[in-house]
């Protein structure tokens, strides 16, 4: 293997505020950068978090402050910067972390390396209500959307849109902990809509109602990309969601790397309009009748399955971001990605296959496992033990609504040295 082009002298800090111990995207980022020789730090839930078990994590930092308080997050980040002792690449791994980091960028520079550019465009696009308006201005296909002002208005809206319809909270990272409110729900009746609207006061953001785009098997796609300050795509590509958990409206349990030119064109146009610098994750549904890809969601951070897009030289969107922010040249991606890969989140993949009543097929393709790695097996066993102790349904509920969770019970109260891994408590008093 050729030497890593990454600057191993520049550490990285993964910022995740959602307190979800089963976030496999963070583990993928730790492994990607750690294998390249980078000193990787991360915000973690506690000493028993599966992420802490990774041989590639240099140090974990427990944050127990208010994740929605920019001031508390800033104090925590500055405290961690002091521990690291030199500027580090800051990589948010959830929406709240990305938005908070962008807001604080001017105050964090000198301690951290971050993408350039104003925070407002990305924050507006992450708001699902604003995304609908943005797509309208750009002429990008987006589900017809209503933002009701009252319960009666909500019922009238779903009657216009047709049932079943999709209900979303515009800023899901503000949802309260515990999983009582899901970020996205398929609604089938007026009573369900009324009950959801009644929860708006504690959801933290507006309720949106959208037309359900007709899809079916193989209709859900995603785009992951890392963009330079001048708008160039440095790494990334398109993929298909083969199985999701929960079925039909959840995260990618099994996904395939496959080309989709129309999805790629829409993604590039969207990123260009924002003047986006950094890593993003976009979700699409391809209309079963017209074949048109509808942009459903924008996330200003790496998607959990970003390792699906690793190139032959090991380049992925996280490595590309580190190269870009440290001023190093990013190797040109091959014109054709070669044989597709498949991504499997072991804990969700089994549940999704059972619920959907079908198996995923490897088909001779290389598999990127979310948790298991021969050179780093400990996180897989820690995840499996935690998953079985908590129960998959409870773990999924917490995972699905962990954004904005300020009290998440992934924390353990443990600090200090654990199995040769120093976990520093990052208190924000």
Secondary structure, 3 states (H helix, E strand, C coil): CCCCCCCCCCCEEEECCCCCCCCHHHHHHHHHHHHCCCCEEEEECCCCCHHHHCCCEEEEEEECCCCCCHHHHHHHHHHHHHHHCCCEEEEECCHHHHHHHHHHHHHHECCEECCCCCCHHHHHHHCHHHHHHHHHHHCCCCCCEECCCCHHHHHHHHHHHCCCEEEEECCHHHCCCCCCCCCEEEECCHHHHHHHHHCHHHHCCCEEEEECCCCCCCCEEEEEEEECCCCCEEEEEEEEEEEEECCCCCEEEEEEECCCHHHHHHHHHHHHHHCCCEEEEEEEEECCCCCCEEEEEEECCCCCCHHHHCCCCCCCHHHHHHHHHCCCCCCCCCCCCCCCEEEECHHHHHHHHHHHCCCCCCCCCEEEECCCCCCCCHHHHHHHHHHHHHCHHHHHHHHHCCCCCCCCCCCCCCCEEECCEEEEEECCC
